[in-house]
């Protein structure tokens, strides 16, 4: 592939609901542009972008793929993204380097939750966008109905650029709304002809809508429009280009990804109307001077690149995907990674098309490429030069909240599992592996059940390790509500020196979030001072696994006030053991209770779902704090016991059809209800019995 300058590069992300036809459309773009001899099929597992084994097996996109195509002496870097919500992080990575978007809508399914989310993403990232309504080869599909629904949702900025021609239940061609001309498909070509009479009404309606939008782009055009003047095609296209860039016009196009109809026009319009990267602002910070660095994809400025994605695949290797944000990066350049404070010789430069790497000598600002085998580089890193060390803001990726506890099926595989998970985390920043020593469990976090299911499948099939997963232990805490006064004497004689430690201790609530506070009021040397640290070690050990249900202890005030010792048999170990046993006894006599974690939950949903969401929250013992409008949605804020949110991701998506979002963070601990405590204690007793 040849080297392209910044003005000849278009970075376009393909968005839409899962199953809307994004990958099929990308295949058609690749085939029509000559990137591949013929388009692959999702069901055959031979598409460019869905090359992962799990993608091929499941017939869905799981990761973002880059498919560059060359069209009319331009390079279009097409970013094919997953449509399922569990892979939202992959979409955000693609959005961080895109300069425009194609939102694919299935004409058969119409506007779906993924369509709305795609629009919201474009708004958040300020991306110009084009709607492409596919499935026009299906006779029952109504293009007009989809356009009406889009207009109802997003207003007059929706502007159809073309409309399908159907004859004898087939897609026969299309009408160009700007030119008011029809084009009939003849083999692979489209032959110009007059617009059929049955299409005139809607063509004129769509043309009028477009002219109104063009008139709004300047006072001069508005005056001419109101005076009954018409605009030339050149004027229309010039006005439309600027209006698309600022989001005041959103074109709608149509066709069929399966039959590669409408794709030629789409490629033309990406080149004509989508902006190049140098039309976008990009700011970083010089870590040496703390000055703002205005990169702005200027080819004349010092070279910088941003790592937006990592591929770690046992079969194709390790690739760091980059976007050049200033200057020209060449093979064998020496670059500086601000995160690791180290210089890296980047070696060969590549352009990835799916999983196929093509070597290139250089990449200009705005272009996407890849570095191979640079394992020290991580997603989110900035590459620059040591003389001009730049740091770009990190990507705002979603927080994984679906959690499972895991154990190795074969205990000898633990080290292999940890290494495999580290590779998956490098590739997927919304997957987290966490050790929870307080509750003696290993946890994995993901964006939903499907996400974690695929992680487990990849571990088994690609890394040959098997995991057993279950619901995690709720991170309860144990504390006391009353006071107690106990003594414990540890005495053991085994021949020769024995063991002797004797303590008298008082226990009371401390009101602190710390595990314990420790005081001593020993008089007369009943317990020598040199044994006080041993007593405290016993308390520490007892707090790690509380005597009520095996959870960490908080909020206990311990006072050592008396005891005795033996001049020969006493030892640190004896006093540590005595204190630990005294703690357990005193704790159980001081009104022990379980505390459960309470989280602050924020749920963002369309207003129509408020009633169902409230009803569901009530079932989860939630305390609703209030609601705040957020555009067309409402943000519900509530406090909920964390244990009640185990299945919330699945339930929320079910209630809202995928239109709801949520986030929570820890707030505090509260005493758990009696039935919750009873179940937790019973589970602990069962676990203890099974270990014996």
Legacy VTK file of the C-alpha trace (Angstrom):
# vtk DataFile Version 3.0
C-alpha trace
ASCII
DATASET POLYDATA
POINTS 692 float
0.000 0.000 0.000
1.335 3.408 -0.930
1.927 6.277 1.480
-0.929 8.805 1.767
-0.731 12.421 2.870
-3.019 13.764 5.588
-5.488 15.437 3.212
-5.981 12.124 1.395
-6.873 10.117 4.506
-10.366 9.483 5.905
-10.796 7.637 9.218
-14.361 6.379 9.434
-15.885 4.287 12.224
-18.785 1.978 11.353
-21.388 1.907 14.136
-24.780 0.307 14.691
-26.796 -2.285 16.553
-25.531 -5.860 16.694
-26.648 -7.715 13.573
-27.460 -4.565 11.587
-24.989 -5.484 8.828
-21.855 -3.474 9.671
-19.317 -6.184 8.868
-21.162 -7.138 5.673
-21.060 -3.498 4.556
-17.325 -3.274 5.312
-16.759 -6.421 3.234
-18.651 -4.856 0.348
-16.522 -1.700 0.632
-13.354 -3.811 0.547
-14.534 -5.801 -2.475
-15.744 -2.830 -4.540
-12.518 -0.913 -3.857
-10.427 -3.910 -4.925
-8.917 -4.576 -1.511
-10.122 -8.180 -1.832
-11.163 -10.125 -4.936
-14.603 -10.865 -3.471
-16.509 -10.109 -0.312
-16.444 -12.629 2.519
-19.526 -13.654 4.469
-20.082 -13.526 8.219
-21.794 -16.925 8.153
-18.829 -18.435 6.284
-16.322 -17.013 8.779
-14.116 -15.497 6.076
-14.581 -11.741 6.521
-11.617 -9.399 6.857
-12.638 -7.855 10.150
-14.048 -10.833 12.063
-10.885 -12.922 12.102
-10.827 -14.010 15.764
-11.793 -17.617 16.473
-14.598 -16.559 18.784
-15.904 -14.114 16.156
-15.874 -16.804 13.484
-17.580 -19.328 15.775
-20.258 -16.930 17.040
-20.781 -14.921 13.815
-20.484 -11.606 15.670
-17.865 -8.869 15.938
-16.069 -8.891 19.292
-13.137 -6.552 18.641
-12.633 -3.434 16.536
-10.797 -4.113 13.275
-9.175 -1.722 10.841
-9.867 -2.311 7.139
-8.156 0.330 4.975
-9.505 0.678 1.427
-8.173 2.822 -1.422
-10.731 4.827 -3.375
-10.224 7.503 -5.998
-6.630 8.109 -4.830
-7.775 8.412 -1.203
-7.222 6.052 1.700
-10.264 5.282 3.849
-9.391 3.631 7.152
-12.619 1.822 8.005
-12.981 0.874 11.683
-15.471 -1.993 12.005
-16.816 -2.063 15.571
-18.880 -4.581 17.573
-22.569 -3.842 17.970
-23.172 -5.778 21.170
-23.042 -3.657 24.304
-20.612 -5.984 26.126
-17.877 -4.697 23.796
-18.466 -0.994 24.361
-14.783 -0.486 25.212
-13.785 -1.604 21.711
-16.162 0.963 20.233
-14.739 3.742 22.420
-11.206 2.888 21.279
-12.299 3.252 17.654
-14.144 6.498 18.383
-10.978 8.000 19.857
-9.243 7.861 16.453
-12.169 8.310 14.043
-12.857 11.535 12.165
-16.305 10.530 10.898
-18.906 7.803 11.322
-21.201 5.606 9.282
-24.228 4.524 11.327
-25.651 1.361 9.817
-29.387 0.816 10.257
-31.074 -2.422 9.282
-34.068 -1.434 7.197
-35.734 -4.627 8.377
-35.238 -3.961 12.119
-35.425 -0.164 11.971
-34.011 2.106 14.679
-32.690 -0.008 17.544
-30.945 0.656 20.851
-27.570 0.356 19.129
-28.608 3.003 16.596
-29.452 5.430 19.378
-26.233 4.645 21.208
-24.244 5.208 18.010
-25.841 8.651 17.638
-25.067 9.491 21.267
-21.433 8.451 20.753
-21.143 10.703 17.703
-22.558 13.571 19.747
-20.097 12.870 22.580
-17.079 12.709 20.249
-18.364 15.508 17.940
-18.160 13.302 14.847
-19.880 14.045 11.529
-21.980 11.061 10.482
-23.854 9.416 7.615
-26.735 6.978 8.057
-26.617 3.974 5.744
-29.892 2.040 5.659
-29.194 -1.468 4.496
-31.450 -4.435 3.599
-32.943 -2.488 0.686
-32.867 -5.750 -1.311
-35.733 -7.003 0.917
-39.027 -5.958 -0.660
-40.941 -5.599 2.624
-38.459 -3.048 3.980
-39.646 0.564 3.986
-36.915 3.148 3.458
-39.460 5.931 3.870
-40.541 4.655 7.273
-36.957 4.523 8.582
-36.299 8.068 7.323
-39.477 9.305 9.025
-38.446 7.674 12.292
-34.956 9.188 12.080
-36.456 12.621 11.416
-38.840 12.234 14.329
-35.904 11.422 16.653
-33.228 13.790 15.373
-35.070 16.600 13.611
-34.655 18.449 10.337
-30.918 17.770 10.153
-31.798 14.329 8.724
-31.371 14.704 4.951
-31.840 11.769 2.528
-29.201 11.934 -0.201
-30.626 9.041 -2.142
-33.574 6.656 -2.107
-33.982 3.121 -3.451
-35.792 2.180 -6.665
-37.734 -1.070 -6.363
-39.291 -2.947 -9.243
-40.737 -6.447 -9.250
-39.782 -6.925 -5.595
-36.109 -6.250 -6.322
-33.688 -3.382 -5.721
-33.461 -2.005 -9.265
-31.456 1.163 -8.612
-31.554 4.431 -6.707
-32.493 8.083 -7.050
-29.884 10.773 -6.400
-31.831 13.409 -4.452
-29.313 16.212 -5.113
-29.199 15.635 -8.872
-32.856 14.547 -9.134
-31.688 11.721 -11.321
-32.295 7.961 -11.236
-29.626 5.318 -11.704
-30.577 1.777 -12.716
-28.304 -1.162 -11.938
-26.980 -2.922 -15.016
-24.692 -5.650 -13.776
-22.029 -3.889 -11.711
-22.737 -0.502 -13.295
-25.446 2.074 -12.591
-26.925 3.659 -15.727
-28.490 7.131 -15.537
-32.156 7.568 -16.481
-35.164 9.695 -15.670
-36.778 9.345 -12.270
-39.799 7.005 -12.452
-43.104 8.714 -11.796
-43.796 6.551 -8.723
-40.665 8.003 -7.030
-41.195 11.664 -7.885
-43.301 12.596 -4.853
-40.805 11.412 -2.249
-37.783 12.540 -4.271
-39.195 16.081 -4.374
-40.019 15.915 -0.668
-36.484 14.782 0.211
-34.940 17.366 -2.135
-36.984 20.119 -0.490
-35.816 18.945 2.949
-32.212 19.079 1.740
-32.642 22.542 0.192
-34.045 23.858 3.482
-30.991 22.511 5.269
-28.659 24.069 2.657
-30.452 27.400 3.000
-29.758 27.387 6.738
-25.982 27.256 6.147
-25.676 31.004 5.347
-27.720 34.193 5.309
-27.073 34.601 1.596
-28.436 31.142 0.835
-31.429 31.724 3.113
-32.303 34.981 1.331
-32.007 33.281 -2.058
-34.116 30.341 -0.913
-36.880 32.603 0.432
-36.802 34.539 -2.837
-37.481 31.302 -4.741
-33.973 30.999 -6.168
-32.361 27.596 -6.747
-28.845 26.409 -5.906
-26.397 24.858 -8.317
-25.134 21.340 -7.635
-21.676 22.759 -6.855
-23.161 25.193 -4.324
-25.207 22.428 -2.735
-22.244 20.106 -2.378
-19.977 22.841 -0.968
-22.606 23.865 1.581
-23.378 20.264 2.447
-19.730 19.441 3.118
-19.420 22.161 5.758
-22.825 21.343 7.257
-21.956 17.643 7.566
-18.683 18.515 9.293
-20.423 20.649 11.914
-23.297 18.188 12.345
-26.080 20.436 11.074
-26.807 18.018 8.210
-26.789 14.235 8.572
-27.093 12.462 5.195
-29.121 9.283 4.815
-28.081 6.785 2.148
-29.370 3.350 1.274
-28.409 0.076 -0.310
-27.556 -3.516 0.427
-24.340 -4.748 1.961
-25.114 -8.305 0.863
-25.479 -7.307 -2.792
-22.976 -4.427 -2.584
-25.588 -1.946 -3.777
-25.256 1.706 -2.770
-21.704 1.083 -1.580
-20.038 2.803 -4.539
-21.998 5.973 -3.738
-21.179 5.642 -0.029
-17.430 5.439 -0.762
-17.692 8.489 -3.020
-19.494 10.454 -0.321
-17.012 9.468 2.401
-14.270 11.006 0.264
-16.365 14.069 -0.649
-17.970 14.878 2.679
-16.071 13.292 5.540
-13.274 15.506 6.909
-9.605 14.602 6.974
-7.889 14.493 10.364
-6.249 17.903 9.943
-9.683 19.494 10.335
-9.802 18.339 13.962
-8.132 19.831 17.025
-5.755 17.612 19.010
-4.001 18.858 22.145
-1.361 17.232 24.326
0.941 18.286 27.142
4.717 18.589 26.902
5.793 16.673 30.023
9.120 18.517 30.133
7.769 22.087 30.007
4.070 21.520 30.915
3.157 23.590 27.863
0.146 22.685 25.721
1.180 21.008 22.472
-1.179 21.781 19.583
-0.655 18.710 17.437
-3.790 19.150 15.298
-2.528 16.451 12.917
-0.026 18.920 11.475
2.540 17.094 9.374
5.140 19.841 9.974
5.163 19.486 13.775
7.307 17.048 15.823
6.184 13.451 15.395
3.741 11.999 17.904
1.501 8.924 17.890
-1.202 7.543 20.161
-1.652 3.822 20.870
-5.409 3.252 20.654
-5.547 -0.543 20.659
-3.424 -3.621 21.325
-3.758 -7.038 19.704
-2.236 -9.937 21.649
-3.079 -13.085 19.730
-1.365 -16.479 20.086
-1.697 -16.949 16.323
-1.017 -13.536 14.691
1.273 -12.033 17.341
1.477 -8.731 19.225
0.518 -5.492 17.467
0.175 -1.961 18.847
-2.291 0.025 16.716
-1.419 3.717 16.458
-2.777 6.959 15.053
-0.198 9.526 14.002
-1.227 12.809 15.627
1.541 15.020 14.250
4.548 14.823 11.954
5.618 11.836 9.879
6.628 8.566 11.563
9.100 6.440 9.631
10.333 2.891 9.962
13.277 2.570 12.381
12.457 5.887 14.073
13.518 6.225 17.699
10.493 7.214 19.763
9.906 7.988 23.419
7.165 6.483 25.595
6.238 8.980 28.304
4.562 6.346 30.500
7.670 4.176 30.792
10.177 7.024 30.298
12.012 4.900 27.757
13.096 5.203 24.134
11.946 2.573 21.652
13.211 1.790 18.181
9.953 1.075 16.417
11.472 -1.062 13.660
9.072 -1.842 10.837
5.854 0.071 10.288
2.724 -1.751 9.204
-0.779 -1.125 7.976
-3.215 -3.744 9.246
-6.153 -4.884 7.134
-7.990 -7.167 9.532
-5.226 -9.536 10.643
-3.056 -9.063 7.541
-0.055 -6.763 7.996
1.473 -4.821 5.089
4.798 -3.058 5.570
4.968 0.675 4.788
7.954 3.053 4.904
6.167 5.905 6.694
2.853 7.142 8.030
1.685 10.756 7.861
-0.287 12.657 10.490
-3.859 11.382 10.629
-3.064 7.887 9.387
-3.559 4.610 11.238
-0.848 1.962 11.413
0.668 -0.706 13.615
3.889 -1.621 15.384
4.820 -5.267 15.849
6.302 -7.016 18.906
6.561 -3.855 21.030
5.414 -5.558 24.233
6.474 -2.676 26.486
3.934 -0.373 24.808
0.395 -0.375 26.204
-2.959 0.902 24.975
-3.263 4.589 25.842
0.472 5.304 25.565
1.787 8.370 23.755
4.830 7.972 21.520
6.832 11.094 20.741
10.510 12.081 20.858
12.704 12.544 23.911
13.381 16.141 22.882
9.639 16.796 22.662
7.977 14.413 25.186
4.224 14.670 24.691
1.394 13.078 26.654
-2.135 12.894 25.232
-5.213 12.446 27.447
-6.123 8.826 28.099
-9.263 7.307 26.588
-12.437 7.420 28.660
-13.302 3.713 28.687
-16.307 2.219 30.511
-15.899 0.565 33.916
-16.556 -3.192 33.999
-19.097 -4.037 36.707
-20.094 -7.652 36.021
-17.973 -9.832 38.309
-17.330 -13.544 38.784
-15.193 -15.528 41.189
-12.854 -18.023 39.548
-10.859 -21.090 40.459
-8.540 -23.137 38.293
-9.989 -26.533 37.355
-6.410 -27.834 37.504
-4.515 -26.201 40.380
-1.257 -26.531 38.465
-2.610 -24.122 35.820
-2.793 -21.074 38.121
0.450 -19.498 36.858
-0.558 -20.107 33.225
-3.971 -18.576 33.909
-2.459 -15.455 35.467
-0.131 -14.983 32.471
-2.950 -15.569 29.980
-5.200 -13.085 31.772
-2.418 -10.483 31.688
-2.316 -10.841 27.889
-6.082 -10.535 27.612
-6.038 -7.440 29.824
-3.381 -5.859 27.614
-5.683 -6.414 24.641
-8.996 -5.593 26.328
-8.928 -2.774 28.861
-12.515 -3.467 29.970
-11.493 -6.890 31.287
-9.984 -6.887 34.777
-8.470 -9.667 36.866
-8.350 -8.790 40.562
-7.147 -10.588 43.684
-9.353 -10.013 46.720
-7.224 -11.170 49.678
-9.683 -9.849 52.268
-12.327 -12.298 51.067
-9.913 -15.005 49.856
-11.061 -14.994 46.246
-9.846 -14.262 42.730
-12.196 -12.160 40.627
-12.700 -11.285 36.965
-14.647 -8.213 35.852
-16.245 -7.645 32.461
-18.900 -5.592 30.692
-21.546 -8.316 30.855
-22.211 -12.039 30.837
-21.325 -12.472 27.151
-18.046 -10.623 27.616
-16.957 -12.918 30.456
-18.223 -15.989 28.642
-15.986 -15.134 25.686
-13.025 -14.457 27.978
-13.419 -17.930 29.508
-13.772 -19.490 26.067
-10.606 -17.763 24.837
-8.684 -18.904 27.909
-9.743 -22.479 27.236
-9.326 -22.578 23.453
-6.387 -20.233 22.876
-4.396 -20.587 26.092
-5.457 -24.154 27.033
-6.494 -23.380 30.613
-9.865 -24.109 32.187
-11.604 -22.067 34.888
-14.546 -22.721 37.135
-16.568 -19.583 37.855
-19.222 -18.768 40.454
-20.897 -15.817 42.106
-18.340 -13.932 44.207
-18.483 -13.721 47.962
-20.163 -10.497 48.981
-17.509 -8.388 50.753
-19.298 -8.321 54.099
-17.583 -7.007 57.205
-18.033 -8.150 60.804
-18.348 -5.876 63.823
-19.882 -5.752 67.303
-22.724 -3.720 68.790
-22.189 -4.463 72.516
-19.333 -4.868 75.003
-17.724 -7.925 76.550
-15.039 -8.813 79.064
-13.193 -12.114 78.632
-10.050 -13.894 79.629
-8.192 -16.649 77.886
-5.348 -18.751 79.161
-3.244 -20.635 76.661
-1.323 -23.349 78.400
0.442 -26.225 76.720
2.974 -28.655 78.147
4.807 -30.938 75.738
7.907 -31.819 77.721
10.721 -29.380 78.338
9.629 -25.774 77.843
5.864 -25.384 77.560
3.689 -22.562 76.258
1.913 -20.126 78.540
0.004 -16.945 77.798
-2.814 -15.454 79.811
-4.803 -12.340 78.861
-7.825 -10.479 80.131
-9.397 -8.206 77.523
-12.368 -5.920 77.059
-14.148 -5.440 73.735
-16.336 -2.536 72.653
-17.450 -0.876 69.391
-14.928 1.719 68.231
-17.078 3.452 65.637
-14.095 3.405 63.266
-13.695 1.929 59.792
-10.344 0.509 60.876
-10.285 -3.175 61.867
-9.387 -2.434 65.479
-7.933 0.020 67.947
-5.745 -1.379 70.712
-5.076 -0.045 74.214
-3.347 -1.567 77.234
-4.095 -0.801 80.856
-1.926 -3.450 82.448
-0.573 -2.524 85.891
2.048 -4.155 88.020
3.661 -6.004 85.108
0.979 -8.740 85.006
1.774 -8.976 81.300
5.281 -7.760 80.477
5.512 -4.942 77.937
7.613 -7.033 75.595
4.551 -9.251 74.996
2.238 -6.363 74.024
3.259 -6.555 70.319
2.517 -10.297 70.368
-0.949 -9.611 71.790
-1.586 -7.101 69.011
-0.436 -9.635 66.403
-3.052 -12.023 67.755
-5.708 -9.336 67.334
-4.563 -8.678 63.751
-4.774 -12.385 62.926
-8.270 -12.668 64.412
-9.489 -9.625 62.449
-8.516 -11.141 59.091
-11.226 -13.807 59.290
-13.928 -12.874 61.753
-15.416 -15.520 64.034
-19.011 -14.900 62.903
-18.819 -15.807 59.198
-15.161 -15.570 58.191
-15.258 -11.968 56.923
-12.795 -9.190 57.846
-13.503 -7.403 61.126
-13.957 -3.639 61.489
-14.744 -1.227 64.305
-13.578 -3.100 67.420
-11.866 -1.420 70.363
-9.698 -3.894 72.288
-8.261 -3.220 75.748
-5.717 -5.514 77.381
-6.052 -4.830 81.092
-4.676 -7.883 82.898
-3.256 -11.383 82.596
-0.295 -13.383 83.768
2.903 -14.919 82.483
5.377 -17.677 83.258
9.039 -16.814 83.513
10.045 -19.921 81.559
7.093 -21.045 79.445
5.735 -17.694 78.233
6.604 -16.646 74.686
5.439 -14.305 71.960
3.697 -17.208 70.225
1.822 -18.122 73.405
0.554 -14.574 73.939
-0.335 -14.202 70.265
-2.428 -17.390 70.431
-4.044 -16.366 73.732
-4.998 -12.953 72.339
-6.381 -14.439 69.123
-8.577 -16.898 71.018
-9.669 -14.230 73.488
-10.660 -12.004 70.569
-12.823 -14.714 69.046
-14.531 -15.391 72.361
-14.993 -11.728 73.260
-16.234 -10.856 69.762
-18.974 -13.496 69.868
-20.104 -12.265 73.306
-20.333 -8.627 72.203
-23.357 -8.745 69.885
-21.649 -9.648 66.595
-23.301 -8.502 63.345
-22.565 -8.550 59.640
-22.213 -5.289 57.731
-23.055 -5.241 54.029
-21.596 -2.845 51.452
-23.959 -0.143 50.219
-23.245 1.457 46.850
-24.427 4.647 45.187
-26.096 3.608 41.939
-26.759 5.907 38.969
-29.083 4.579 36.277
-29.596 6.543 33.044
-32.737 5.516 31.146
-35.348 6.950 28.780
-38.295 8.311 30.722
-40.672 5.648 29.411
-38.895 2.997 31.506
-38.921 4.897 34.821
-41.812 2.928 36.329
-40.294 -0.489 35.622
-36.872 0.615 36.830
-38.305 1.944 40.086
-40.218 -1.277 40.660
-37.099 -3.330 40.090
-35.047 -1.142 42.421
-37.616 -1.588 45.185
-37.177 -5.357 44.908
-33.443 -4.813 45.414
-33.889 -2.996 48.748
-32.878 0.282 47.131
-33.394 3.707 48.614
-34.047 6.152 45.753
-32.384 9.528 46.383
-33.765 11.414 43.407
-33.941 11.899 39.631
-32.162 14.372 37.353
-33.095 15.107 33.700
-30.343 14.404 31.162
-31.552 15.438 27.733
-34.229 12.939 26.706
-33.323 10.635 29.600
-33.489 10.590 33.384
-30.690 9.784 35.808
-31.992 7.875 38.821
-29.715 7.965 41.857
-30.196 5.385 44.590
-28.389 3.593 47.384
-28.487 -0.183 47.026
-26.876 -3.132 48.827
-24.084 -4.298 46.518
-25.186 -7.925 46.742
-28.485 -6.998 45.081
-26.747 -5.901 41.852
-25.302 -9.265 40.824
-27.567 -9.577 37.752
-28.330 -5.901 37.236
-26.552 -5.550 33.886
-28.710 -8.270 32.306
-31.962 -7.102 33.904
-31.444 -3.434 32.975
-30.768 -4.319 29.345
-33.850 -6.550 29.312
-36.124 -3.840 30.739
-34.830 -1.058 28.479
-33.981 -3.018 25.338
-30.352 -2.022 25.814
-31.129 1.687 26.206
-30.236 1.891 29.898
-26.821 2.502 31.421
-25.655 2.265 35.003
-22.662 2.866 37.208
-22.072 2.407 40.909
-19.406 3.110 43.485
-18.952 2.131 47.103
-20.668 4.397 49.643
-20.483 2.785 53.096
-21.259 -0.282 55.196
-24.567 -0.849 56.968
-25.852 -3.631 59.213
-27.333 -6.379 57.068
-30.899 -7.594 57.693
-31.316 -10.738 59.800
-32.168 -13.045 56.880
-29.114 -11.896 54.938
-26.873 -12.488 57.953
-28.410 -15.906 58.554
-27.704 -17.040 54.959
-24.120 -15.735 55.023
-23.386 -17.489 58.326
-24.955 -20.725 57.062
-22.801 -20.632 53.910
-19.702 -20.052 56.032
-20.553 -23.012 58.262
-21.040 -25.233 55.216
-17.666 -24.152 53.812
-15.963 -24.818 57.140
-17.569 -28.251 57.375
-16.436 -29.143 53.835
-12.837 -28.174 54.673
-12.715 -30.474 57.686
LINES 1 693
692 0 1 2 3 4 5 6 7 8 9 10 11 12 13 14 15 16 17 18 19 20 21 22 23 24 25 26 27 28 29 30 31 32 33 34 35 36 37 38 39 40 41 42 43 44 45 46 47 48 49 50 51 52 53 54 55 56 57 58 59 60 61 62 63 64 65 66 67 68 69 70 71 72 73 74 75 76 77 78 79 80 81 82 83 84 85 86 87 88 89 90 91 92 93 94 95 96 97 98 99 100 101 102 103 104 105 106 107 108 109 110 111 112 113 114 115 116 117 118 119 120 121 122 123 124 125 126 127 128 129 130 131 132 133 134 135 136 137 138 139 140 141 142 143 144 145 146 147 148 149 150 151 152 153 154 155 156 157 158 159 160 161 162 163 164 165 166 167 168 169 170 171 172 173 174 175 176 177 178 179 180 181 182 183 184 185 186 187 188 189 190 191 192 193 194 195 196 197 198 199 200 201 202 203 204 205 206 207 208 209 210 211 212 213 214 215 216 217 218 219 220 221 222 223 224 225 226 227 228 229 230 231 232 233 234 235 236 237 238 239 240 241 242 243 244 245 246 247 248 249 250 251 252 253 254 255 256 257 258 259 260 261 262 263 264 265 266 267 268 269 270 271 272 273 274 275 276 277 278 279 280 281 282 283 284 285 286 287 288 289 290 291 292 293 294 295 296 297 298 299 300 301 302 303 304 305 306 307 308 309 310 311 312 313 314 315 316 317 318 319 320 321 322 323 324 325 326 327 328 329 330 331 332 333 334 335 336 337 338 339 340 341 342 343 344 345 346 347 348 349 350 351 352 353 354 355 356 357 358 359 360 361 362 363 364 365 366 367 368 369 370 371 372 373 374 375 376 377 378 379 380 381 382 383 384 385 386 387 388 389 390 391 392 393 394 395 396 397 398 399 400 401 402 403 404 405 406 407 408 409 410 411 412 413 414 415 416 417 418 419 420 421 422 423 424 425 426 427 428 429 430 431 432 433 434 435 436 437 438 439 440 441 442 443 444 445 446 447 448 449 450 451 452 453 454 455 456 457 458 459 460 461 462 463 464 465 466 467 468 469 470 471 472 473 474 475 476 477 478 479 480 481 482 483 484 485 486 487 488 489 490 491 492 493 494 495 496 497 498 499 500 501 502 503 504 505 506 507 508 509 510 511 512 513 514 515 516 517 518 519 520 521 522 523 524 525 526 527 528 529 530 531 532 533 534 535 536 537 538 539 540 541 542 543 544 545 546 547 548 549 550 551 552 553 554 555 556 557 558 559 560 561 562 563 564 565 566 567 568 569 570 571 572 573 574 575 576 577 578 579 580 581 582 583 584 585 586 587 588 589 590 591 592 593 594 595 596 597 598 599 600 601 602 603 604 605 606 607 608 609 610 611 612 613 614 615 616 617 618 619 620 621 622 623 624 625 626 627 628 629 630 631 632 633 634 635 636 637 638 639 640 641 642 643 644 645 646 647 648 649 650 651 652 653 654 655 656 657 658 659 660 661 662 663 664 665 666 667 668 669 670 671 672 673 674 675 676 677 678 679 680 681 682 683 684 685 686 687 688 689 690 691
